[in-house]
Amino acid sequence: MERTILHVDLNNFFASVECKYRPELKDGYMAVCGSVEDRHGIVLAKNQKAKNMGVKTGMTIKEAESLCPNIVFVEAHHDRYIEWSKKVKKIYSEYSDRVESFGIDESWIDVTSSLKLFGSGKTIADEIRKRVREEFDLTVSVGVSFNKVFAKLGSDIKKPDATTVITRLNYKTLVWKMPVSDLLFVGRATLSKLKRVGINTIGDLAQADLEYITKYLGKWGEVLWGYANGNDETPVLKETESEEIKSVGNSITCYRDLTDEEDVKIMFSSLCDSVSERVRSYGLGKASGISISIRDGSLNWFTRQAKLDRPSVLSDDFFHKAMQLFRLNFRWESSIRSLGVSVFDFVDKEQLSLSTESEEYEKKIKTATNRWQFKKQVW
């Protein structure tokens, strides 16, 4: 029996959630940023009106203001996004026990075994859209297809609040004309290689010679060629089959290439603030390790990791070690296109010896936690 897979994508999720707490922003220009308070934040998300003015993820607050003077900036609240994501996913779970998260705002749902109960894939998708809109005042776009890759492409074709069905009969018409960069797992480096040989659309890749693509891109080329031709048997995992959280990270592709250390400080500061808040909201304990990732202007990519000076949840500790790793490993032979920060090796407080806990550090932890709780109450 052919599978029926849905990919559900919450539209402008961070911005939409923030508007629930400040309804006056709903019809204006707004963006979600890190560190609005000290004016060193970057845009993490924006609503459709701001996007139409040219505001992009990765811009600094000043850059966004220059394009959209009336924009209002709201500081990110990851605890809220987790809360609303869980609420929406409860709706998904009413239609199938196979709901696999792909980030906080996207999920796959395998409804193959639910069709006799609820109707066709499109019927289920439209019902989910209606319920999310009416019950939570949020919108989702849904792709319906016979595999996960095409379902995700479907959710991107029409936004917001829309359903797109991709079948074996129409996928060449709908999918093959799309840019090859839209295909799942085609990153910047792979995209550059594909464009070098004249492959610009998913159809170009699908119709390319498989032997040539495999030789050119290696085994991964064969996988991408299969995706372009609708060959994807990857299962939708149940939540219980998903791995436990082993790391928390955030990364961003910059609006413009970074050319000096001050640019890097701004980006790392916002990323570390975001990671710190998420670690606290997840209740994972303190992180013992950190890694940074850097992709330069020539699309070269590398990661470096190290132990933190002490297990921590503090943004300042993450930022200090991230900058230390950066200075040790980056020589400015090129500009920087994207940055990432992840923390890992979580240790419960009870597992730490008293010698690692200084009074000053505990005071910082308390101050950071109080500030975080205060922001939740104010907003």
Residue pairs with C-beta under 8 A, 6 or more apart in sequence:
1 112
2 112
2 146
3 110
3 112
3 146
3 147
4 110
4 111
4 112
4 115
4 120
4 121
4 144
4 146
5 108
5 109
5 110
5 111
5 112
5 121
5 144
5 145
5 146
5 147
5 148
5 151
5 236
6 108
6 109
6 110
6 111
6 121
6 124
6 125
6 128
6 142
6 143
6 144
6 151
7 102
7 106
7 107
7 108
7 109
7 142
7 143
7 145
7 148
7 151
7 152
7 154
7 155
8 92
8 106
8 107
8 108
8 109
8 125
8 128
8 140
8 141
8 142
8 155
9 105
9 106
9 140
9 141
9 142
9 143
9 155
9 156
9 159
10 16
10 85
10 88
10 105
10 106
10 132
10 138
10 139
10 140
11 138
11 139
11 140
11 141
11 159
11 160
11 161
12 45
12 46
12 47
12 48
12 160
13 45
13 81
13 84
13 85
13 104
13 105
13 138
14 32
14 44
14 45
14 76
14 81
14 105
15 30
15 31
15 32
15 45
15 46
15 47
15 74
16 47
16 138
16 139
17 77
17 80
17 81
17 84
17 138
18 25
18 30
18 32
18 74
18 77
18 80
18 379
19 25
19 26
19 30
19 47
20 84
20 137
21 80
21 379
22 74
22 379
25 72
25 74
27 49
28 49
28 70
28 72
29 47
29 49
29 50
29 53
29 55
29 68
29 70
29 71
29 72
30 46
30 47
30 49
30 50
30 71
30 72
30 73
30 74
31 43
31 44
31 45
31 46
31 47
31 50
31 55
31 64
31 71
31 72
31 73
31 74
32 43
32 44
32 45
32 46
32 73
32 74
32 75
32 76
33 41
33 42
33 43
33 44
33 61
33 73
33 74
33 75
33 76
33 270
34 41
34 42
34 44
34 75
34 76
34 269
34 270
34 271
34 273
34 274
35 41
35 75
35 269
35 270
35 273
36 61
36 73
36 74
36 75
37 75
39 61
39 62
40 60
40 61
40 265
40 266
40 269
40 270
41 60
41 61
41 73
41 75
41 270
42 58
42 59
42 60
42 61
42 252
42 266
42 267
42 270
43 55
43 56
43 57
43 58
43 59
43 60
43 61
43 64
43 255
44 57
44 76
44 252
44 270
44 274
45 57
45 76
46 55
46 56
46 57
46 64
48 160
50 64
50 68
50 71
53 67
53 68
53 71
54 67
54 68
55 64
55 67
55 68
55 71
56 255
57 252
57 253
57 255
58 252
58 253
58 254
58 255
59 67
59 255
60 255
60 266
61 73
63 255
63 256
64 71
64 73
65 71
75 375
75 379
76 274
76 277
77 277
77 375
77 376
77 379
78 274
78 277
78 278
78 281
79 277
79 281
79 376
80 376
80 379
81 104
81 105
82 104
82 281
82 282
84 136
84 138
85 104
85 105
87 136
88 132
88 136
88 138
88 140
89 99
89 101
89 107
91 128
91 131
91 132
91 135
92 99
92 107
92 109
92 128
93 99
95 109
95 111
95 114
95 118
95 124
95 128
96 109
96 110
96 111
96 113
96 114
97 238
98 109
98 110
98 235
98 236
98 237
98 238
99 107
99 108
99 109
99 236
99 238
99 239
100 107
100 108
100 109
100 236
100 237
100 238
100 239
100 242
101 107
101 239
101 242
102 108
102 152
106 152
106 155
108 148
108 151
108 152
108 236
109 236
110 235
110 236
111 118
111 121
111 124
114 124
115 121
115 124
118 124
118 127
119 127
121 144
121 165
122 144
122 163
122 165
125 142
125 144
125 163
125 165
126 142
126 163
128 140
128 142
129 139
129 140
129 141
129 142
129 161
129 162
129 163
132 138
132 139
132 140
133 139
133 161
139 160
139 161
140 161
141 155
141 156
141 158
141 159
141 160
141 161
141 162
141 163
141 164
142 154
142 155
142 162
142 163
142 164
143 150
143 151
143 152
143 153
143 154
143 155
143 156
143 157
143 163
143 164
143 165
143 166
144 151
144 154
144 163
144 164
144 165
144 166
145 151
145 153
145 154
145 165
145 166
145 167
145 171
146 166
146 167
146 168
146 230
147 230
147 231
147 232
147 233
147 234
148 184
148 232
148 234
148 236
149 183
149 184
149 227
149 230
149 232
149 234
150 166
150 171
150 175
150 230
150 232
151 166
152 184
153 166
153 174
153 175
153 178
153 182
153 183
153 184
154 164
154 165
154 166
154 174
155 164
156 182
157 164
157 174
157 178
158 164
164 174
166 174
166 175
168 230
171 230
172 203
172 206
175 202
175 203
175 228
176 201
176 202
176 203
176 206
176 228
177 201
177 202
177 203
178 201
178 202
179 200
179 201
179 202
180 186
180 191
180 194
180 199
180 200
180 201
180 202
180 204
180 205
180 228
181 191
182 202
183 202
183 205
183 224
183 227
183 228
184 227
185 223
185 224
185 227
186 194
186 224
188 253
188 295
188 299
188 337
188 338
189 299
189 301
190 217
190 220
190 224
192 299
193 216
193 217
194 200
194 204
194 205
194 217
197 216
198 204
199 205
199 208
202 228
203 228
205 213
205 224
205 225
205 228
206 225
206 228
206 229
208 225
210 222
210 225
213 221
213 222
213 224
213 225
214 221
214 222
214 225
215 221
217 224
226 232
245 282
245 284
246 344
247 342
247 343
247 344
248 275
248 278
248 279
248 282
248 284
248 287
248 342
248 343
248 344
249 275
249 291
249 340
249 341
249 342
249 343
250 271
250 274
250 275
250 278
250 340
250 341
250 342
251 271
251 293
251 338
251 339
251 340
251 341
252 267
252 270
252 271
252 338
252 339
252 340
253 295
253 337
253 338
254 263
254 267
254 336
254 337
254 338
254 339
257 297
257 335
257 336
257 337
258 264
258 267
258 335
258 336
258 337
258 339
259 335
259 336
261 327
263 336
264 323
264 326
264 336
264 339
265 323
267 339
268 292
268 319
268 322
268 323
268 326
268 339
268 341
269 315
269 319
271 322
271 339
271 340
271 341
272 315
272 316
272 318
272 319
272 322
272 341
273 315
275 315
275 318
275 341
275 342
275 343
276 313
276 314
276 315
276 318
276 368
277 315
277 372
279 286
279 287
279 313
279 343
279 346
280 313
280 368
280 369
280 372
284 346
285 311
285 346
285 347
285 348
285 349
285 351
286 311
286 312
286 313
286 346
286 347
286 349
286 352
287 308
287 311
287 312
287 313
287 318
287 343
287 344
287 345
287 346
287 347
288 307
288 308
288 311
288 344
288 345
288 346
288 347
289 305
289 306
289 307
289 308
289 343
289 344
289 345
290 305
290 306
290 307
290 308
290 318
290 321
290 322
290 325
290 341
290 342
290 343
290 344
291 303
291 304
291 305
291 306
291 341
291 342
291 343
291 344
292 303
292 304
292 305
292 322
292 325
292 326
292 339
292 340
292 341
292 342
293 301
293 302
293 303
293 338
293 339
293 340
293 341
293 342
294 301
294 302
294 303
294 326
294 329
294 330
294 336
294 338
294 339
294 340
295 301
295 336
295 337
295 338
295 339
296 333
296 334
296 335
296 336
296 337
297 334
297 335
297 336
297 337
298 334
299 337
300 334
302 329
303 340
304 325
304 328
304 329
305 325
306 321
306 324
306 325
308 317
308 318
308 321
308 343
309 317
309 320
309 321
310 317
310 356
310 361
311 347
311 352
311 356
312 318
312 361
313 365
313 368
314 364
314 365
314 368
315 368
316 364
318 341
318 343
322 341
330 336
